[in-house]
Amino acid sequence: MKAQAISMDLFLAIVILLIIITAFSVIIFEFVNFQEQKAQNREMQIKGQAAMNSLITTPGNPPNWEEET
């Protein structure tokens, strides 16, 4: 009976350890995914600001596009 109790305790400890390791893996994966998404958003924001700046500061083509004919 003693050997069965030890194996049951060992099995329970291994299951708990696997649950903890899985939880940490999921948390780390989500954190990395969040950081990558944050970097992509920052990159899109920079590109959007550059496009907006280009549209606002350049005179356009042809230069007289605002004049009525």
C-alpha positions in Angstrom: 0.0 0.0 0.0 2.9 2.4 0.7 4.3 2.1 -2.8 0.9 2.9 -4.3 0.6 6.1 -2.2 4.1 7.2 -3.3 3.4 6.6 -7.0 0.0 8.4 -6.7 1.8 11.4 -5.0 4.5 11.4 -7.7 1.8 11.2 -10.4 -0.1 14.1 -8.9 3.1 16.2 -8.5 4.1 15.5 -12.1 0.6 16.6 -13.3 0.7 19.8 -11.3 4.2 20.5 -12.6 3.1 20.0 -16.2 0.1 22.3 -15.6 2.4 25.0 -14.2 4.9 24.6 -17.1 2.1 24.8 -19.7 0.7 27.9 -18.0 4.1 29.7 -18.1 4.6 28.7 -21.7 1.3 30.2 -22.7 2.0 33.4 -20.7 5.4 33.7 -22.4 4.0 33.0 -25.8 1.2 35.6 -25.3 3.8 38.2 -24.1 6.0 37.7 -27.1 3.0 37.9 -29.4 1.9 41.1 -27.7 5.4 42.6 -28.2 5.5 41.7 -31.9 2.0 43.2 -32.4 3.2 46.4 -30.6 6.2 46.6 -32.8 4.1 46.1 -36.0 1.6 48.8 -34.8 4.5 51.2 -34.1 5.9 50.5 -37.6 2.5 51.1 -39.3 2.1 54.4 -37.3 5.5 55.6 -38.5 4.7 54.8 -42.1 1.3 56.5 -41.8 2.9 59.6 -40.3 5.5 59.7 -43.1 2.8 59.3 -45.8 0.7 62.1 -44.1 3.7 64.3 -43.9 4.5 63.8 -47.5 1.0 64.6 -48.6 0.8 67.7 -46.5 4.2 69.2 -47.2 4.6 68.6 -51.0 3.0 70.9 -53.5 1.6 68.1 -55.6 1.8 67.2 -59.2 1.1 69.1 -61.4 2.2 72.2 -59.4 -0.8 74.2 -60.4 -3.5 71.6 -59.6 -5.4 74.0 -57.4 -5.9 76.6 -60.2 -9.2 76.5 -62.0 -9.1 76.3 -65.8 
